[in-house]
Amino acid sequence: MHVVILSGSTVGSKTKTAMSVIEAKLRNQYDHLIVDMIDLKDYQLVFSDGRHYLDYDGDTVYVTEKIMQADLIFIGTPIFQASIPGTLKNIFDLLPTHAFKEKVVGLVVTAGSQKHYLVVEQQLKPILSYMKAIVSSQYVFIEERDFHFQTIVNDDVQFRLQALVEDTLLLKDSYNEMRQKLEAKYDF
């Protein structure tokens, strides 16, 4: 199974810190997975202009192809100005509308205010739903107070990140099992 971890911002360090924890958990506990970490800080992506994602080149086609190849995606995003960052929205705009079909998505959100959880519910989940993602019902919301010097210092956040990894993998396995049962009904 191919897993992509997407740190969806080009500024700040908290989201990358949280996604690095997810990456370490996946690599240390599930050695059968192929794990790719994509930190948007490390790539030069062009703005979407409506072309098919394979018609781009350079970093843009590399990132979009990795996402399209994934079976499971963990998306990390900060909340800026009560919204997801434009860099993450650009990723969604670069991809086809059914890009996340049959893909399970786990979410990690970093924010400065408790009220920013509404951004996940009112912006991010509807976008992913429109793009046909199977979104894990639980996500990890991390506030600024949970970090100290680019380290997560809240044990509860660590437990929630572990639970997100386990639950998202379980959801993908369950979905695959359901698909296999459905496909087994057909004789061809």
Beta strands, then each sheet from edge to edge (+ up, - down):
strand 1: 2-7
strand 2: 34-39
strand 3: 72-78
strand 4: 104-111
strand 5: 134-135
strand 6: 140-143
sheet 1: 2+ 1+ 3+ 4+ 5+
sheet 2: 2+ 1+ 3+ 4+ 6+
end
